[in-house]
Amino acid sequence: MRFLGNIEAKADAKGRAFLPATFRKVLQTGGEERLVLRKDVFQTCLVLYPESVWNEQMDSMRQRLNRWNKTQQQVFRQFVSDVELVSLDGNGRFLIPKRFQRMANIEQEIRFIGMGDTIEIWSNNEAEQQKMSAEDFGNALEELMTDNDKL
């Protein structure tokens, strides 16, 4: 399952938004019916996980974290507890709950960004502020992708 692209959209006054058709098609092809919504750990955006991807994420975390370690148990609890199960209606719309809208500074203008196996939802303003300049992006990509072992 691969979500790709950067699509501008609008949420209505109640917080309902249409999931872009290209992303709905990926979900349909993958046989996914439900999504899990949570605030991103690092950025001011929301993340939609197809349910199977979310379940893999939870299984991976559970395997890495010790139930008998207080801090690790708190990390797991915080990660998995503040989520919302999302289903699309017949028109491909879903509700972004008010608390999630506040967490991500979302009003009406939003942006969906495909991130491979997840979809980010940004306030249009926040998304623009997070972008690197073309030069910084090129330099960072060059540094990350250069194989220092083959010099």
C-alpha positions as CSV (number, residue, x, y, z in Angstrom):
1,M,0.0,0.0,0.0
2,R,1.6,3.3,-1.1
3,F,0.0,6.7,-0.7
4,L,1.8,9.3,-2.7
5,G,1.0,13.0,-3.4
6,N,0.2,16.3,-1.9
7,I,-3.5,17.3,-2.3
8,E,-5.2,20.4,-1.1
9,A,-8.7,20.1,0.2
10,K,-11.3,21.7,2.5
11,A,-13.0,20.6,5.6
12,D,-16.6,21.8,6.2
13,A,-17.7,23.7,9.3
14,K,-18.4,20.3,11.1
15,G,-14.9,19.1,10.4
16,R,-15.9,16.6,7.6
17,A,-13.5,16.2,4.7
18,F,-13.4,14.1,1.6
19,L,-10.5,11.7,1.5
20,P,-8.9,12.3,-1.9
21,A,-10.0,9.8,-4.6
22,T,-6.5,8.6,-5.3
23,F,-6.1,7.6,-1.6
24,R,-9.5,6.0,-1.5
25,K,-8.5,3.9,-4.5
26,V,-5.4,2.7,-2.7
27,L,-7.5,1.8,0.4
28,Q,-10.0,0.0,-1.8
29,T,-7.3,-2.0,-3.7
30,G,-5.8,-3.0,-0.3
31,G,-9.2,-4.1,1.0
32,E,-9.1,-1.6,3.9
33,E,-12.3,-0.3,5.3
34,R,-11.3,1.5,8.5
35,L,-8.6,4.0,9.4
36,V,-7.0,5.0,12.6
37,L,-6.5,8.8,13.2
38,R,-3.9,10.2,15.7
39,K,-1.8,13.3,16.1
40,D,1.7,12.9,14.8
41,V,4.4,12.3,17.4
42,F,6.8,15.0,16.0
43,Q,4.9,17.4,13.8
44,T,1.7,19.5,14.0
45,C,-0.3,17.2,11.8
46,L,-2.6,14.3,12.0
47,V,-1.8,10.8,10.6
48,L,-4.3,8.4,9.1
49,Y,-3.2,4.8,9.3
50,P,-5.0,2.0,7.4
51,E,-6.2,-0.4,10.1
52,S,-3.8,-3.1,9.0
53,V,-0.8,-0.7,9.1
54,W,-1.9,0.5,12.6
55,N,-2.1,-3.0,13.9
56,E,1.4,-3.8,12.5
57,Q,2.7,-0.6,14.2
58,M,1.1,-1.6,17.6
59,D,2.5,-5.2,17.3
60,S,5.9,-3.8,16.6
61,M,5.8,-1.4,19.5
62,R,4.5,-4.0,21.9
63,Q,7.3,-6.4,20.9
64,R,9.9,-3.7,21.6
65,L,8.5,-2.4,24.8
66,N,8.6,-4.1,28.2
67,R,5.2,-4.3,30.0
68,W,7.0,-4.3,33.3
69,N,8.9,-1.1,32.6
70,K,6.9,1.9,33.8
71,T,8.2,4.4,31.3
72,Q,7.8,2.0,28.4
73,Q,4.3,1.2,29.4
74,Q,3.5,4.9,29.6
75,V,4.9,5.5,26.1
76,F,2.8,2.6,24.7
77,R,-0.3,3.8,26.5
78,Q,0.1,7.4,25.2
79,F,0.7,6.2,21.7
80,V,-2.3,3.9,21.4
81,S,-4.9,5.6,23.6
82,D,-5.3,9.0,21.9
83,V,-6.7,7.7,18.6
84,E,-10.0,7.7,16.8
85,L,-11.3,5.0,14.5
86,V,-12.4,6.5,11.2
87,S,-14.8,5.1,8.6
88,L,-15.6,6.8,5.3
89,D,-19.2,7.4,4.5
90,G,-20.7,6.5,1.1
91,N,-19.3,9.7,-0.4
92,G,-15.8,9.2,0.9
93,R,-16.1,11.7,3.7
94,F,-14.9,11.3,7.3
95,L,-15.1,13.5,10.4
96,I,-12.0,15.1,11.9
97,P,-13.0,15.4,15.6
98,K,-12.7,18.9,17.1
99,R,-9.9,17.9,19.5
100,F,-7.8,16.6,16.6
101,Q,-8.6,19.8,14.7
102,R,-7.2,21.8,17.6
103,M,-4.1,19.6,18.0
104,A,-3.2,20.2,14.3
105,N,-4.4,23.8,14.0
106,I,-6.8,22.7,11.3
107,E,-9.5,25.0,10.1
108,Q,-11.0,24.7,6.6
109,E,-8.0,24.7,4.3
110,I,-6.2,21.3,4.7
111,R,-3.6,19.3,2.8
112,F,-3.4,15.5,2.5
113,I,0.2,14.2,2.1
114,G,0.8,10.6,1.1
115,M,3.6,9.2,3.2
116,G,3.9,5.7,1.8
117,D,1.8,3.5,4.2
118,T,0.1,6.5,6.0
119,I,-1.6,9.8,5.1
120,E,-0.8,13.0,6.9
121,I,-3.4,15.7,7.3
122,W,-2.1,19.3,7.7
123,S,-3.4,22.7,8.1
124,N,-2.4,24.4,4.8
125,N,-0.5,27.0,6.7
126,E,1.4,24.5,8.8
127,A,2.3,22.4,5.8
128,E,3.9,25.4,4.0
129,Q,5.9,26.4,7.1
130,Q,7.3,22.9,7.4
131,K,8.8,22.8,3.9
132,M,12.5,23.0,3.4
133,S,14.0,25.4,0.8
134,A,14.9,23.6,-2.4
135,E,18.6,24.1,-1.6
136,D,18.3,22.8,1.9
137,F,16.3,19.8,0.7
138,G,18.8,19.0,-2.0
139,N,21.7,19.2,0.5
140,A,19.9,17.1,3.1
141,L,19.0,14.4,0.5
142,E,22.5,14.3,-0.9
143,E,23.9,13.8,2.6
144,L,21.4,11.1,3.5
145,M,21.7,9.2,0.2
146,T,25.5,9.4,-0.2
147,D,27.1,6.1,0.5
148,N,30.2,7.1,2.5
149,D,31.5,3.5,2.4
150,K,32.1,3.7,-1.3
151,L,34.4,6.8,-1.4
